[in-house]
Amino acid sequence: AQGSFRVSIGALAANKLQMDSSGATFAGYVSATKYLASTVGSEFTHNTAWGTNLKLTNTNAGESPPILTFLKNGGSPADNDYVGFTNYRMDNSNGDEFSWVELSAIAIDVTDGSEDSAFRIGTWGGGTEYPNTIIAKSGQVGIGTSTPSSQFVVAASNGGKGIETQVTTHATNNQFILAYDRANSAYLNMELSALTFGIATSNGTTRVKITSDGNTTFVKG
């Protein structure tokens, strides 16, 4: 028929590559060194339990591994551009194709010399989306927050309550664990060092200190 075609390539009567007007079918392995096209749509499908849809193999004898690279090359990079996105999808009970888990890489600041980036994991719970379940941003890690303010933060969805670790210039510049409820101005600041455990106010002023020899000091505000 006009507009239809079929090309088959095989060995010993077994087709390894078959192309027609509806698409292409591969049997065996596909090897490509370079592929460039203005519009590309690729889908690899199988129905084998725990089978492999896509496998990357590196046969180099050195330490280099297989590498999967996402390159966004739009020519006009801007702050907060998405650099890469991985979407884990499956139908829900209503037959809707649903995004269960999403991984995203974001260029926070694209300025040469001051680049910042973030990697975000989004999940769902009880029908509610939690896009910032885990985020790694500019050397800091947050759970439940898109803007971690210190090395590690665990926050409620509204950011008003949480726990975080930080190294500050308060007191003796030791590591701190800060628990807070900002709406009620409630803070518990715990100072940690090799020989001391202390409880301090939100500005780092120590109120209770326990040293390694068992001595306890209380400081009145």
C-alpha positions as CSV (number, residue, x, y, z in Angstrom):
1,A,0.0,0.0,0.0
2,Q,1.1,3.6,-0.7
3,G,3.0,5.0,2.3
4,S,3.8,1.5,3.8
5,F,7.1,-0.3,3.9
6,R,8.8,-3.2,5.6
7,V,12.5,-4.0,6.0
8,S,13.7,-7.1,7.7
9,I,17.3,-8.1,8.6
10,G,18.1,-11.5,10.0
11,A,20.2,-14.6,10.0
12,L,19.1,-18.2,9.4
13,A,15.5,-17.1,8.8
14,A,15.4,-15.4,12.2
15,N,14.6,-11.7,12.0
16,K,16.8,-9.6,14.3
17,L,15.6,-6.2,13.0
18,Q,12.3,-5.5,11.4
19,M,11.1,-2.0,10.5
20,D,7.8,-1.0,8.9
21,S,5.6,2.1,8.8
22,S,4.4,1.5,12.4
23,G,7.8,1.3,14.0
24,A,10.7,-1.0,14.6
25,T,11.2,-4.4,16.3
26,F,14.5,-5.6,17.7
27,A,15.5,-9.1,18.7
28,G,18.8,-9.5,20.5
29,Y,21.1,-6.6,21.2
30,V,21.3,-3.1,19.7
31,S,24.6,-1.3,19.6
32,A,24.9,2.5,18.7
33,T,27.9,4.7,18.7
34,K,26.1,8.0,18.0
35,Y,22.6,9.0,17.2
36,L,21.2,12.4,16.5
37,A,17.7,13.4,15.5
38,S,15.5,16.4,16.0
39,T,12.6,14.4,17.3
40,V,13.2,11.1,19.1
41,G,10.7,8.9,20.9
42,S,12.0,5.6,22.3
43,E,10.2,2.9,24.2
44,F,11.6,-0.5,25.2
45,T,8.9,-3.0,26.3
46,H,9.1,-6.6,27.6
47,N,6.8,-8.8,29.6
48,T,9.3,-11.0,31.4
49,A,9.1,-10.9,35.2
50,W,12.1,-8.9,36.6
51,G,13.6,-8.8,33.1
52,T,16.0,-6.1,31.8
53,N,14.6,-3.4,29.5
54,L,17.8,-1.4,29.2
55,K,21.3,-2.5,30.2
56,L,24.5,-0.5,30.0
57,T,27.8,-2.5,30.0
58,N,31.3,-1.2,30.2
59,T,34.0,-3.7,29.2
60,N,36.9,-1.4,30.1
61,A,39.4,-3.2,32.3
62,G,40.0,-0.1,34.5
63,E,37.9,1.5,37.2
64,S,35.5,3.3,34.9
65,P,31.8,2.2,35.2
66,P,28.9,2.4,32.8
67,I,27.7,6.0,32.6
68,L,24.3,7.3,31.9
69,T,24.4,11.0,31.1
70,F,21.5,13.5,30.9
71,L,22.4,16.5,28.9
72,K,20.1,19.5,28.7
73,N,21.5,21.6,25.8
74,G,18.9,24.3,25.1
75,G,21.3,27.1,24.5
76,S,19.9,29.5,27.1
77,P,20.4,28.1,30.6
78,A,18.4,29.7,33.4
79,D,18.3,29.5,37.2
80,N,16.0,26.6,38.4
81,D,16.1,24.8,35.1
82,Y,15.4,21.1,35.3
83,V,18.6,19.3,34.1
84,G,17.2,15.7,34.3
85,F,14.1,13.9,35.4
86,T,13.3,10.3,36.1
87,N,9.7,9.2,36.6
88,Y,8.5,5.9,38.0
89,R,5.0,5.3,36.8
90,M,2.3,2.6,37.1
91,D,-1.5,2.5,37.0
92,N,-3.4,3.1,40.2
93,S,-6.6,1.1,41.1
94,N,-8.6,3.4,38.8
95,G,-6.5,2.6,35.8
96,D,-4.9,6.0,35.8
97,E,-1.2,6.2,34.9
98,F,0.3,7.6,38.1
99,S,3.7,9.0,39.0
100,W,4.7,7.1,42.2
101,V,8.2,8.4,42.6
102,E,10.0,11.2,40.8
103,L,13.7,12.0,40.8
104,S,14.8,15.4,39.6
105,A,18.0,17.3,39.1
106,I,17.8,21.1,39.2
107,A,20.3,23.9,38.3
108,I,19.6,26.4,41.1
109,D,22.1,28.9,39.9
110,V,23.7,28.7,36.5
111,T,26.1,31.6,36.9
112,D,29.7,30.7,35.9
113,G,31.8,30.3,39.1
114,S,28.9,30.2,41.6
115,E,26.9,27.2,40.3
116,D,24.4,25.7,42.7
117,S,22.3,22.5,42.2
118,A,19.8,20.3,43.9
119,F,18.7,16.7,43.6
120,R,15.1,16.0,44.7
121,I,13.2,12.8,45.5
122,G,9.4,13.1,45.5
123,T,7.0,10.5,46.9
124,W,3.3,10.0,47.7
125,G,1.6,9.1,51.0
126,G,-2.1,8.7,51.6
127,G,-3.0,10.4,48.3
128,T,-0.8,13.4,49.1
129,E,2.2,14.3,47.1
130,Y,5.5,15.0,49.0
131,P,7.7,16.5,46.4
132,N,10.5,17.3,48.8
133,T,10.7,13.9,50.6
134,I,14.4,14.1,50.3
135,I,16.5,17.0,48.8
136,A,20.2,17.4,48.5
137,K,21.0,21.1,47.8
138,S,24.3,22.9,47.7
139,G,26.0,20.5,50.1
140,Q,23.0,20.3,52.5
141,V,20.3,17.7,52.9
142,G,16.7,18.2,53.8
143,I,13.7,15.9,54.5
144,G,10.3,17.5,54.1
145,T,11.7,20.9,53.1
146,S,12.9,22.4,49.8
147,T,15.2,24.9,51.4
148,P,17.5,23.2,54.0
149,S,19.2,25.9,56.0
150,S,22.0,23.7,57.5
151,Q,23.9,20.5,56.9
152,F,20.9,18.2,57.7
153,V,17.3,19.2,58.3
154,V,14.1,17.2,59.1
155,A,11.1,19.4,58.9
156,A,7.3,19.2,59.0
157,S,5.5,19.9,55.7
158,N,5.0,23.6,56.7
159,G,8.6,24.0,57.8
160,G,7.5,25.4,61.2
161,K,8.7,22.4,63.2
162,G,11.7,20.2,62.8
163,I,15.2,19.1,63.8
164,E,18.4,20.2,62.2
165,T,22.2,19.8,62.8
166,Q,24.5,22.7,62.3
167,V,28.0,24.0,63.1
168,T,27.6,27.6,64.4
169,T,29.7,30.3,66.0
170,H,27.6,30.1,69.1
171,A,29.3,29.1,72.4
172,T,32.4,27.0,71.5
173,N,31.7,26.4,67.8
174,N,30.8,22.8,68.4
175,Q,28.2,20.8,66.6
176,F,24.6,21.6,67.5
177,I,21.3,19.7,67.2
178,L,18.4,22.1,67.1
179,A,14.8,21.1,67.7
180,Y,12.2,23.8,67.1
181,D,8.6,24.9,67.0
182,R,8.9,28.4,65.5
183,A,5.2,29.2,65.7
184,N,5.4,28.9,69.5
185,S,8.9,30.2,69.8
186,A,10.0,26.9,71.3
187,Y,13.6,25.8,70.8
188,L,15.9,23.1,72.2
189,N,19.5,23.5,71.2
190,M,21.8,20.7,72.1
191,E,25.6,21.3,72.0
192,L,27.8,18.3,71.2
193,S,31.5,18.0,71.5
194,A,34.0,15.2,72.5
195,L,33.7,16.0,76.2
196,T,30.6,18.0,76.7
197,F,26.8,17.8,76.2
198,G,24.9,21.0,76.6
199,I,21.4,22.4,76.2
200,A,21.2,25.9,75.0
201,T,18.8,28.6,73.9
202,S,18.0,29.4,70.2
203,N,21.0,31.9,70.1
204,G,23.4,29.3,71.5
205,T,23.6,30.5,75.1
206,T,24.3,27.4,77.2
207,R,21.8,26.7,80.1
208,V,22.7,23.2,81.0
209,K,26.2,21.6,80.5
210,I,27.3,18.0,81.4
211,T,31.0,17.2,81.1
212,S,32.7,13.9,80.7
213,D,33.6,13.8,84.4
214,G,29.9,13.8,85.3
215,N,29.7,17.4,86.5
216,T,26.5,19.3,85.6
217,T,26.3,23.1,85.4
218,F,23.0,25.1,85.3
219,V,23.1,28.7,84.1
220,K,20.3,31.0,84.9
221,G,19.1,33.3,82.2
